[in-house]
Amino acid sequence: MYACVSFETVMVVEPAIRYSVDEIHLFHYVRDPTQSDNVYVEFYDEVVSQLRKAMPQVRIVEHASEPIYNFQKMLRCLLTSIEEVKKAYGDPEVLINSSAGPSEFSAAAIVSALMTGTTAFTVGTKAYTVPGDRLRELYYRENRPVGLTSEIFDPRPIPAFDIEKPDENLVRSLRLYAQMRDARSSVTAASIIAALKNAGLWEYRPNPSEKKTDSKQKEIMYYQRHYIQAWQKHKWIDKPSSKAKYDLTEDGKNIIMTFYVDGQNGGC
């Protein structure tokens, strides 16, 4: 697991315990390590202490050489470390906690997960340490709301990286398949092909000289190769047994809920 330690403990420790991680990489940064009574050091030490108490065998790897508020450096460090971990352990399950730490680390965590095929996760806050009746005392100035931040540095643009959206036709076709499964309609190859044709999502173009029987067989082969196998490759569908019908995985459900929705039940 990868996580960042700034002003949080529970957000880092409890997910690590929940997933029973064998190794956790903790990013933190202290501008002046020689400074005594440093709150950042105290938070980091507390996280380490809680982790070792709950999981004595856990391996803790410290990353403290780069500022955690620098997106580019955090992305580089995460990508490099994840690659090293994968080489060292084969194909381990890698989790990235994007909840704790500054927004730059959170952004780098999510981007690095997308680039490496690892899993980023977030945790929500169930209870706060600051009681509601003290919010005005702590987050107001001169009886006006300010928040935790009272002054900022100049904006720092985040570097752009290409992360391709999934193929539109594949996503729309998958959504159609899911709708037919939910409606308990037939999902044989012939039924799906007919539905794809009606929806304008069928991409196969037969040779005009082919016989109709040849064309039907080639359509089924095309559907298997360009739709079913493509969905499987992306891990959008799966089935519990060879005789079962394909069901959407969680990734597949997330894909059709996120991309090319056209305002249906989810316009923003």
PAZAPA-4460 file (N, C-alpha, C; in steps of 0.05 Angstrom, whole numbers, plus 32768, in hexadecimal, padded with zeros to 4 digits):
% residues 268
    n_x    n_y    n_z   ca_x   ca_y   ca_z    c_x    c_y    c_z   seq   type   mol
   8011   7FE8   8000   8000   8000   8000   8012   8019   8000     1      M     A
   8008   802E   7FF2   8015   8048   7FF2   8003   805C   8000     2      Y     A
   800E   806D   8010   7FFE   8081   801E   8010   8099   8024     3      A     A
   8003   80AF   802B   8011   80C8   8032   800A   80D0   804E     4      C     A
   801D   80DA   805D   8019   80E2   8079   801F   8100   807B     5      V     A
   800A   810F   8082   800E   812B   8087   8001   8131   80A2     6      S     A
   7FE6   8135   80A2   7FD8   813B   80BB   7FC3   8126   80C1     7      F     A
   7FC6   810D   80B7   7FB2   80F8   80BB   7FC0   80DF   80C6     8      E     A
   7FB2   80D1   80D7   7FBC   80B7   80E1   7FA8   80A1   80DA     9      T     A
   7F8F   80A4   80E2   7F7B   8090   80DE   7F77   808A   80C0    10      V     A
   7F78   809E   80AF   7F74   809A   8093   7F8A   8089   8086    11      M     A
   7FA1   8088   8093   7FB7   8078   8089   7FB8   805D   8096    12      V     A
   7FB5   805C   80B0   7FB8   8044   80BF   7FA2   8030   80BB    13      V     A
   7F89   8039   80BE   7F73   8026   80BD   7F70   8018   80A2    14      E     A
   7F73   8025   808B   7F72   8016   8072   7F88   8001   8070    15      P     A
   7FA0   8008   807A   7FB6   7FF4   8079   7FAF   7FDB   8089    16      A     A
   7FA3   7FE0   80A0   7F9B   7FC9   80B1   7F84   7FBA   80A4    17      I     A
   7F71   7FC9   8099   7F5A   7FBD   808B   7F63   7FAA   8075    18      R     A
   7F77   7FB1   8066   7F80   7FA1   8050   7F97   7F8E   8058    19      Y     A
   7F9F   7F8F   8071   7FB5   7F7E   807B   7FCD   7F7E   8068    20      S     A
   7FD7   7F96   8063   7FED   7F99   8050   8007   7F8D   805B    21      V     A
   8018   7F82   804A   8032   7F78   8052   8047   7F8E   8052    22      D     A
   8042   7FA2   8041   8056   7FB7   803E   8047   7FD2   8039    23      E     A
   8050   7FE7   8045   8043   8001   8041   8059   8016   803C    24      I     A
   8055   8025   8027   8067   803B   8021   805B   8055   802A    25      H     A
   8068   8063   803B   805E   807B   8047   806D   8094   803C    26      L     A
   805F   80A6   8030   806B   80BE   8026   8066   80D4   803A    27      F     A
   807A   80E3   8041   8077   80FB   8052   808F   810D   804D    28      H     A
   808E   8125   8057   80A3   8138   8051   80A6   814B   8068    29      Y     A
   80BF   8150   806F   80C6   8164   8084   80DA   8177   8077    30      V     A
   80D3   8190   8075   80E5   81A3   8068   80FF   81A6   8077    31      R     A
   80FE   81A6   8091   8117   81A8   80A1   8117   8191   80B6    32      D     A
   8124   817B   80B0   8124   8164   80C2   8132   816A   80DD    33      P     A
   8143   817E   80DE   8151   8184   80F7   813F   8194   810B    34      T     A
   8129   819E   8101   8117   81AE   8112   810B   819C   8128    35      Q     A
   810D   81A4   8140   8100   8195   8156   80E3   819C   8158    36      S     A
   80D4   818B   8166   80B7   818F   816A   80A9   8193   814F    37      D     A
   80AE   8181   813C   80A2   8184   8122   8088   8173   8120    38      N     A
   8072   8180   811A   8058   8172   811A   8057   815D   8104    39      V     A
   8064   8162   80ED   8064   814E   80D8   8071   8134   80E0    40      Y     A
   8087   8137   80EF   8096   8120   80F9   8084   8111   810D    41      V     A
   8076   811F   811D   8066   8113   8132   804F   8102   8125    42      E     A
   8043   810D   8110   802E   80FE   8102   8039   80E5   80F5    43      F     A
   8050   80E8   80E8   805C   80D0   80DB   8063   80BB   80F0    44      Y     A
   8070   80C3   8106   8077   80B0   811B   805F   80A2   8127    45      D     A
   8049   80B1   812A   8031   80A5   8135   8025   8090   8122    46      E     A
   8025   8096   8108   801B   8083   80F4   802C   806A   80F5    47      V     A
   8046   806D   80F5   8058   8056   80F6   8053   8045   810F    48      V     A
   8050   8053   8125   804C   8046   813F   8032   8035   813F    49      S     A
   801D   8041   8134   8003   8033   8133   8005   801B   8120    50      Q     A
   8012   801E   810A   8015   8008   80F7   8024   7FF1   8103    51      L     A
   803A   7FF7   8110   804B   7FE2   811B   803C   7FD3   8132    52      R     A
   802C   7FE2   8141   801D   7FD6   8157   8008   7FC3   814C    53      K     A
   7FFA   7FCC   8137   7FE4   7FBC   812C   7FEE   7FA5   811B    54      A     A
   8004   7FAA   810C   800F   7F96   80FA   802E   7F94   80FD    55      M     A
   8037   7F86   8111   8054   7F85   8118   8066   7F7C   8101    56      P     A
   805B   7F6C   80EE   806B   7F62   80D8   806C   7F74   80C0    57      Q     A
   805C   7F89   80C0   805A   7F9A   80A8   8075   7FA8   80A2    58      V     A
   807C   7FA9   8088   8094   7FB7   8080   808C   7FD4   8078    59      R     A
   8099   7FE7   8085   8093   8003   8080   80AB   8010   8071    60      I     A
   80A4   801B   805A   80B8   8028   8049   80B3   8046   8049    61      V     A
   80C6   8055   8052   80C3   8072   8054   80CD   8080   803B    62      E     A
   80BD   8093   8031   80C4   80A5   801B   80C2   80C1   8025    63      H     A
   80D9   80CD   8029   80D9   80E8   8036   80EB   80FC   8027    64      A     A
   80F5   80F5   8010   8108   8107   8003   80FC   811D   7FF1    65      S     A
   80E2   8119   7FEA   80D5   812C   7FD8   80BD   8138   7FE5    66      E     A
   80B6   8152   7FDF   809F   815F   7FEB   8085   8152   7FE1    67      P     A
   8074   814B   7FF4   805B   813D   7FED   8047   8150   7FE0    68      I     A
   804C   8169   7FDF   803A   817D   7FD2   8042   8183   7FB6    69      Y     A
   8055   8174   7FAB   805E   8177   7F90   8054   8160   7F7F    70      N     A
   8040   8166   7F6E   8033   8150   7F5F   8046   8141   7F4D    71      F     A
   8057   814F   7F3E   8068   8142   7F2B   807C   8130   7F39    72      Q     A
   8087   8139   7F50   809A   8128   7F5E   808D   8110   7F6B    73      K     A
   8074   8114   7F76   8066   80FE   7F82   805E   80E9   7F6D    74      M     A
   8056   80F3   7F55   804F   80E0   7F40   8067   80D0   7F38    75      L     A
   807E   80DD   7F34   8097   80CF   7F2D   809F   80BB   7F42    76      R     A
   809D   80C3   7F5B   80A5   80B1   7F71   8093   8099   7F73    77      C     A
   8079   809E   7F70   8066   8087   7F71   806A   8074   7F5A    78      L     A
   806D   807F   7F42   8070   806D   7F2B   808A   805D   7F2D    79      L     A
   809F   806A   7F36   80B9   805C   7F39   80B7   8046   7F4E    80      T     A
   80AB   804D   7F65   80AA   8039   7F7B   8097   8022   7F74    81      S     A
   8081   8028   7F67   806E   8012   7F5F   807C   7FFF   7F4C    82      I     A
   808B   800A   7F39   8099   7FF9   7F26   80AD   7FE8   7F34    83      E     A
   80BC   7FF3   7F48   80CF   7FE3   7F57   80C2   7FCD   7F67    84      E     A
   80AB   7FD4   7F73   809C   7FC0   7F83   8093   7FA9   7F71    85      V     A
   8089   7FAF   7F5A   807F   7F9B   7F47   8096   7F89   7F3E    86      K     A
   80AD   7F94   7F39   80C4   7F84   7F31   80CE   7F72   7F48    87      K     A
   80CC   7F7D   7F61   80D6   7F6E   7F78   80C4   7F57   7F80    88      A     A
   80A9   7F5B   7F7D   8096   7F48   7F87   8086   7F39   7F72    89      Y     A
   808C   7F3E   7F59   807D   7F31   7F43   8065   7F41   7F3B    90      G     A
   804E   7F39   7F45   8035   7F47   7F3E   8025   7F4B   7F58    91      D     A
   802E   7F5B   7F6A   8020   7F5E   7F84   8007   7F70   7F80    92      P     A
   7FF5   7F6D   7F93   7FDE   7F80   7F94   7FE8   7F9A   7FA0    93      E     A
   7FE6   7FB0   7F92   7FEF   7FCA   7F9B   7FD8   7FDC   7F9F    94      V     A
   7FD5   7FE8   7FB7   7FC0   7FFA   7FBE   7FCC   8016   7FC3    95      L     A
   7FBE   802B   7FBB   7FC7   8046   7FBF   7FB1   8056   7FCD    96      I     A
   7FB7   8060   7FE5   7FA5   8070   7FF4   7FA6   808D   7FEB    97      N     A
   7F91   8096   7FDE   7F91   80B1   7FD3   7F83   80C5   7FE5    98      S     A
   7F7B   80BD   7FFD   7F6C   80CE   800F   7F7D   80E0   8020    99      S     A
   7F93   80D6   802A   7FA3   80E5   803D   7FB9   80F5   802E   100      A     A
   7FC2   810B   8039   7FD7   811B   802D   7FCB   8132   801D   101      G     A
   7FDC   8143   8012   7FD3   815B   8003   7FC6   8152   7FE9   102      P     A
   7FB8   8165   7FDC   7FA9   815F   7FC4   7FBC   8156   7FAD   103      S     A
   7FD5   8161   7FAD   7FE8   8159   7F99   7FEF   813B   7F9B   104      E     A
   7FF2   8131   7FB3   7FF8   8115   7FB6   7FE0   8104   7FAE   105      F     A
   7FC8   810D   7FB5   7FB0   80FE   7FAE   7FAD   80FC   7F8F   106      S     A
   7FB3   8112   7F81   7FB1   8112   7F64   7FC7   80FF   7F59   107      A     A
   7FDF   8101   7F63   7FF4   80EF   7F5A   7FEE   80D2   7F60   108      A     A
   7FE1   80CD   7F76   7FDA   80B1   7F7D   7FC6   80A5   7F69   109      A     A
   7FB2   80B5   7F62   7F9E   80AB   7F4F   7FAA   80A7   7F33   110      I     A
   7FB9   80BB   7F2A   7FC5   80B9   7F10   7FD9   80A1   7F0E   111      V     A
   7FE9   809E   7F23   7FFC   8087   7F23   7FED   806C   7F23   112      S     A
   7FD6   806B   7F31   7FC7   8052   7F31   7FBD   804C   7F15   113      A     A
   7FB3   8060   7F07   7FA9   805D   7EEC   7FBF   8054   7ED9   114      L     A
   7FD7   805F   7EDD   7FED   805A   7ECA   7FF9   803E   7ECF   115      M     A
   7FF7   8034   7EE8   8004   801B   7EEE   7FF1   8003   7EF2   116      T     A
   7FD7   8008   7EEF   7FC3   7FF3   7EF2   7FC0   7FEA   7F0F   117      G     A
   7FC7   7FFB   7F22   7FC3   7FF5   7F3E   7FA9   8001   7F48   118      T     A
   7FA2   7FFD   7F61   7F88   8005   7F6C   7F8B   801D   7F7F   119      T     A
   7F7F   8033   7F78   7F7E   804A   7F8A   7F64   8049   7F99   120      A     A
   7F64   8051   7FB2   7F4B   8051   7FC2   7F4A   806B   7FD3   121      F     A
   7F32   8071   7FDB   7F2E   8088   7FED   7F20   807E   8006   122      T     A
   7F22   808D   801B   7F12   8087   8034   7F04   80A1   803C   123      V     A
   7EEB   809D   8044   7EDB   80B4   804D   7EDE   80B9   806B   124      G     A
   7EDA   80D1   8073   7EDB   80D8   808F   7EC1   80D3   809D   125      T     A
   7EC1   80C2   80B1   7EA9   80BB   80C0   7EA5   80CE   80D7   126      K     A
   7EBB   80D7   80E3   7EB9   80E9   80FA   7ED2   80FB   80F9   127      A     A
   7ECE   8114   8101   7EE4   8128   8101   7EEE   812C   811E   128      Y     A
   7F07   8134   8120   7F12   813A   813A   7F09   8156   8145   129      T     A
   7F01   8167   8132   7EF8   8181   813A   7ED9   8181   813D   130      V     A
   7ECF   8185   8156   7EB2   8185   815A   7EA5   819C   814B   131      P     A
   7E8C   8198   8144   7E7D   81AC   8135   7E7C   81C7   8143   132      G     A
   7E7A   81C8   815D   7E77   81E1   816B   7E92   81F1   816C   133      D     A
   7EA8   81E6   8162   7EC1   81F4   8161   7EC9   81FD   8145   134      R     A
   7EB9   81F6   8131   7EC0   81FD   8116   7EC3   821B   8112   135      L     A
   7EB2   822B   811D   7EB4   8248   811A   7ECE   8252   8127   136      R     A
   7ED4   8247   813E   7EEC   824F   814D   7F05   824A   813C   137      E     A
   7F06   8233   812F   7F1F   822A   8121   7F20   8233   8104   138      L     A
   7F0A   8234   80F6   7F0A   8239   80DA   7EFF   8254   80D1   139      Y     A
   7EF9   8265   80E4   7EEF   8280   80DE   7F04   8295   80E7   140      Y     A
   7F05   82AB   80D9   7F15   82C2   80E1   7F03   82DB   80E0   141      R     A
   7F03   82EA   80F6   7EF2   8302   80F8   7ED5   82FA   80F1   142      E     A
   7ECC   82E3   80FB   7EB1   82DA   80F8   7EA9   82D4   80DB   143      N     A
   7EBD   82CF   80CA   7EB7   82C8   80AE   7EC5   82AD   80A8   144      R     A
   7EB8   829B   8098   7EC4   8281   8092   7EDD   8284   8081   145      P     A
   7EF3   8277   8089   7F0C   8277   807B   7F14   825B   8073   146      V     A
   7F12   8248   8086   7F1A   822D   8080   7F35   8227   808D   147      G     A
   7F40   820F   8087   7F59   8207   8092   7F71   8218   8087   148      L     A
   7F6E   8221   806E   7F83   8231   8061   7F7D   824E   8062   149      T     A
   7F8F   825E   806B   7F8B   827B   806C   7F9C   828B   8058   150      S     A
   7FB0   827D   804C   7FC1   828A   8039   7FCD   8275   8027   151      E     A
   7FD1   827B   800D   7FDA   8267   7FFA   7FF3   8271   7FEB   152      I     A
   8002   825D   7FE0   8017   8263   7FCD   800A   8268   7FB1   153      F     A
   801B   8270   7F9E   8011   8273   7F82   8008   8258   7F77   154      D     A
   7FF4   8257   7F66   7FEB   823E   7F5A   8002   8230   7F4A   155      P     A
   8003   8216   7F4C   8017   8206   7F3E   8008   81F4   7F2A   156      R     A
   800B   81F8   7F10   7FFD   81E7   7EFD   8006   81CA   7F00   157      P     A
   7FF4   81B8   7EFD   7FFA   819B   7EFD   8001   8192   7EE1   158      I     A
   8018   8185   7EDD   8020   817C   7EC2   800A   816A   7EB6   159      P     A
   8007   816C   7E9C   7FF3   815C   7E8E   7FFF   8142   7E84   160      A     A
   7FEF   812D   7E87   7FF7   8112   7E7D   7FE0   8106   7E6E   161      F     A
   7FE5   80F8   7E59   7FD0   80EB   7E4A   7FC7   80D1   7E57   162      D     A
   7FAE   80D0   7E5F   7FA2   80B8   7E69   7F89   80B4   7E58   163      I     A
   7F8A   80A1   7E46   7F75   809D   7E32   7F5B   8094   7E3E   164      E     A
   7F46   80A0   7E34   7F2B   8097   7E3C   7F26   807C   7E2E   165      K     A
   7F15   806B   7E3A   7F10   8051   7E2D   7F01   8055   7E12   166      P     A
   7F03   8042   7E01   7EF7   8044   7DE7   7ED9   8048   7DE9   167      D     A
   7ECE   805C   7DDC   7EB2   8063   7DDF   7E9F   804D   7DD6   168      E     A
   7EA5   8040   7DBF   7E93   802B   7DB6   7E93   8014   7DC9   169      N     A
   7EAA   800D   7DD4   7EAB   7FF6   7DE7   7E9B   7FFC   7E00   170      L     A
   7E9C   8015   7E0A   7E8E   801C   7E22   7E70   801D   7E1D   171      V     A
   7E67   8029   7E07   7E4B   802A   7E01   7E40   800E   7DFB   172      R     A
   7E4F   7FFE   7DEE   7E47   7FE2   7DE9   7E44   7FD2   7E03   173      S     A
   7E57   7FD7   7E15   7E56   7FCA   7E30   7E3E   7FD3   7E3F   174      L     A
   7E37   7FEC   7E3E   7E1F   7FF6   7E4C   7E06   7FE9   7E41   175      R     A
   7E05   7FE6   7E26   7DEE   7FD9   7E1A   7DEC   7FBC   7E23   176      L     A
   7E03   7FAE   7E24   7E04   7F92   7E2E   7DF9   7F91   7E4B   177      Y     A
   7E03   7FA4   7E5C   7DFB   7FA4   7E78   7DDD   7FA9   7E7A   178      A     A
   7DD2   7FBB   7E6A   7DB5   7FC0   7E6B   7DA5   7FA8   7E63   179      Q     A
   7DAF   7F99   7E50   7DA1   7F80   7E48   7DA3   7F6B   7E5D   180      M     A
   7DBA   7F69   7E6B   7DBC   7F56   7E81   7DA9   7F5E   7E98   181      R     A
   7DA8   7F78   7E9E   7D97   7F81   7EB4   7D79   7F7C   7EAD   182      D     A
   7D73   7F7E   7E94   7D57   7F7A   7E8B   7D51   7F5C   7E87   183      A     A
   7D64   7F4B   7E8C   7D62   7F2E   7E89   7D5A   7F27   7E6C   184      R     A
   7D64   7F37   7E59   7D60   7F31   7E3D   7D75   7F1C   7E34   185      S     A
   7D70   7F10   7E1D   7D83   7EFD   7E12   7D9D   7F0C   7E0C   186      S     A
   7DB4   7EFF   7E14   7DCE   7F0B   7E0F   7DDF   7EF8   7DFF   187      V     A
   7DD2   7EE9   7DED   7DE1   7ED8   7DDA   7DEF   7EEB   7DC7   188      T     A
   7E03   7EE0   7DB9   7E12   7EF1   7DA7   7DFF   7EFD   7D92   189      A     A
   7DEC   7EED   7D88   7DDA   7EF8   7D73   7DC9   7F0F   7D7E   190      A     A
   7DC0   7F0C   7D97   7DAF   7F21   7DA3   7DBE   7F3A   7DA8   191      S     A
   7DD7   7F38   7DB2   7DE7   7F50   7DB7   7DEF   7F5D   7D9D   192      I     A
   7DF6   7F4D   7D89   7DFD   7F59   7D6F   7DE6   7F68   7D63   193      I     A
   7DCD   7F5D   7D65   7DB6   7F6B   7D5B   7DB2   7F86   7D6A   194      A     A
   7DB5   7F85   7D85   7DB2   7F9D   7D95   7DC7   7FB2   7D8E   195      A     A
   7DE0   7FA9   7D8A   7DF5   7FBB   7D83   7DF0   7FC8   7D68   196      L     A
   7DE5   7FB9   7D55   7DDE   7FC4   7D3B   7DC9   7FD9   7D3E   197      K     A
   7DB4   7FD3   7D4E   7D9E   7FE6   7D51   7DA8   8000   7D5F   198      N     A
   7DBC   7FFD   7D70   7DC6   8015   7D7E   7DDC   8023   7D6F   199      A     A
   7DE3   8019   7D58   7DF8   8026   7D48   7E14   8021   7D53   200      G     A
   7E18   800B   7D62   7E31   8005   7D6F   7E40   7FEE   7D62   201      L     A
   7E34   7FE2   7D4E   7E41   7FCB   7D41   7E54   7FD5   7D2C   202      W     A
   7E6D   7FCC   7D2E   7E82   7FD7   7D1D   7E8B   7FC4   7D06   203      E     A
   7E81   7FAB   7D06   7E89   7F98   7CF2   7E7D   7F9F   7CD7   204      Y     A
   7E8D   7F9E   7CC2   7E84   7FA3   7CA7   7E89   7F8A   7C96   205      R     A
   7E74   7F7C   7C8E   7E78   7F63   7C80   7E81   7F68   7C63   206      P     A
   7E8D   7F53   7C58   7E95   7F54   7C3B   7E7C   7F4F   7C2B   207      N     A
   7E75   7F61   7C18   7E5C   7F5E   7C09   7E5A   7F43   7BFA   208      P     A
   7E71   7F36   7BF4   7E70   7F1D   7BE5   7E6C   7F05   7BF7   209      S     A
   7E6B   7F09   7C12   7E68   7EF2   7C24   7E4B   7EE8   7C24   210      E     A
   7E48   7ECE   7C29   7E2D   7EC2   7C2D   7E23   7ECA   7C48   211      K     A
   7E08   7ECA   7C4A   7DFC   7ED3   7C64   7E05   7EC1   7C7B   212      K     A
   7E07   7EA7   7C75   7E0F   7E95   7C8B   7E2B   7E9A   7C94   213      T     A
   7E3D   7EA0   7C81   7E58   7EA7   7C87   7E59   7EC1   7C97   214      D     A
   7E49   7ED4   7C8F   7E48   7EEE   7C9C   7E40   7EEC   7CB9   215      S     A
   7E2B   7EDB   7CBF   7E22   7ED8   7CDA   7E38   7ECC   7CEC   216      K     A
   7E45   7EB8   7CE2   7E5B   7EAC   7CF1   7E71   7EBF   7CF6   217      Q     A
   7E78   7ECF   7CE2   7E8D   7EE2   7CE5   7E85   7EF9   7CF8   218      K     A
   7E6C   7F00   7CF9   7E62   7F14   7D0C   7E66   7F0A   7D28   219      E     A
   7E5F   7EF1   7D2D   7E62   7EE6   7D48   7E80   7EE6   7D50   220      I     A
   7E90   7EDE   7D3E   7EAD   7EDE   7D43   7EB7   7EFA   7D48   221      M     A
   7EAD   7F0D   7D39   7EB5   7F29   7D3D   7EAC   7F34   7D58   222      Y     A
   7E93   7F2C   7D5F   7E88   7F35   7D7A   7E99   7F29   7D90   223      Y     A
   7EA0   7F10   7D8E   7EB1   7F03   7DA2   7ECC   7F10   7DA5   224      Q     A
   7ED8   7F17   7D8E   7EF3   7F21   7D8E   7EF4   7F3F   7D95   225      R     A
   7EE2   7F4F   7D8A   7EE4   7F6C   7D8D   7ED2   7F77   7DA3   226      H     A
   7EC1   7F67   7DAF   7EB0   7F71   7DC5   7EB6   7F61   7DDE   227      Y     A
   7EAF   7F47   7DDE   7EB3   7F37   7DF6   7ED0   7F36   7DFF   228      I     A
   7EE2   7F30   7DEC   7EFF   7F2E   7DF4   7F0A   7F49   7DFC   229      Q     A
   7F00   7F5E   7DEF   7F09   7F79   7DF6   7F00   7F81   7E12   230      A     A
   7EE7   7F7A   7E19   7EDD   7F80   7E34   7EEC   7F6F   7E48   231      W     A
   7EF2   7F56   7E41   7F01   7F46   7E54   7F1E   7F51   7E58   232      Q     A
   7F2A   7F5A   7E43   7F45   7F65   7E44   7F46   7F7C   7E58   233      K     A
   7F31   7F8C   7E57   7F30   7FA3   7E6A   7F26   7F9C   7E85   234      H     A
   7F1F   7F82   7E89   7F14   7F78   7EA2   7EF9   7F86   7EA9   235      K     A
   7EE9   7F8A   7E95   7ECF   7F96   7E99   7EB9   7F81   7E9C   236      W     A
   7EBE   7F69   7E93   7EAB   7F53   7E96   7EB9   7F3A   7EA0   237      I     A
   7EA9   7F29   7EAC   7EB4   7F0F   7EB6   7E9C   7EFD   7EBA   238      D     A
   7EA1   7EE3   7EBD   7E8C   7ED0   7EC3   7E97   7EBB   7ED6   239      K     A
   7E86   7EB2   7EE9   7E8F   7E9F   7EFD   7E96   7E84   7EF3   240      P     A
   7E8A   7E7C   7EDC   7E8F   7E61   7ED1   7E8D   7E62   7EB3   241      S     A
   7E96   7E4E   7EA6   7E96   7E4E   7E88   7E7A   7E4E   7E7D   242      S     A
   7E66   7E44   7E8C   7E4B   7E43   7E82   7E3B   7E5B   7E89   243      K     A
   7E45   7E6C   7E9A   7E36   7E83   7EA3   7E38   7E9A   7E8F   244      A     A
   7E26   7EAD   7E92   7E26   7EC5   7E81   7E3A   7ED9   7E8C   245      K     A
   7E44   7EEA   7E7B   7E57   7EFE   7E84   7E49   7F13   7E95   246      Y     A
   7E55   7F1B   7EAB   7E4B   7F31   7EBC   7E60   7F47   7EBC   247      D     A
   7E57   7F5F   7EC1   7E6A   7F75   7EC3   7E78   7F74   7EDE   248      L     A
   7E92   7F79   7EDC   7EA2   7F7B   7EF5   7E9D   7F97   7F01   249      T     A
   7EA9   7F9C   7F18   7EA6   7FB7   7F24   7EB3   7FCB   7F12   250      E     A
   7ECA   7FC4   7F05   7ED6   7FD7   7EF2   7EC4   7FDC   7EDB   251      D     A
   7EB6   7FC8   7ED1   7EA4   7FCC   7EBB   7E8D   7FDE   7EC2   252      G     A
   7E82   7FD9   7EDA   7E6C   7FEA   7EE4   7E75   8007   7EE7   253      K     A
   7E8D   800B   7EF1   7E97   8026   7EF5   7E9B   8034   7EDA   254      N     A
   7EA4   8024   7EC6   7EA9   8030   7EAB   7E90   803A   7E9F   255      I     A
   7E7A   802A   7E9F   7E62   8033   7E92   7E53   8048   7EA2   256      I     A
   7E5A   804B   7EBB   7E4E   8060   7ECB   7E5D   807B   7EC8   257      M     A
   7E75   8079   7EBE   7E87   8091   7EBD   7E89   809D   7EA1   258      T     A
   7E8C   808C   7E8D   7E93   8096   7E72   7E7B   8095   7E5F   259      F     A
   7E79   80AA   7E4E   7E65   80AB   7E38   7E49   80A6   7E42   260      Y     A
   7E42   80B3   7E58   7E28   80AF   7E64   7E12   80BF   7E57   261      V     A
   7E19   80D6   7E4B   7E06   80E7   7E3D   7DF0   80F1   7E4F   262      D     A
   7DF6   80F6   7E68   7DE2   8102   7E7A   7DCD   80EE   7E84   263      G     A
   7DCF   80D4   7E7D   7DBB   80C1   7E86   7DC0   80BA   7EA3   264      Q     A
   7DAE   80C1   7EB4   7DAF   80BA   7ED1   7DC9   80C1   7EDE   265      N     A
   7DD6   80D6   7ED4   7DEF   80DD   7EE1   7DFC   80F6   7ED5   266      G     A
   7DEC   8107   7EC9   7DF7   8120   7EBF   7E01   8131   7ED6   267      G     A
   7E16   8140   7ED1   7E22   814F   7EE7   7E1A   816D   7EE5   268      C     A
***
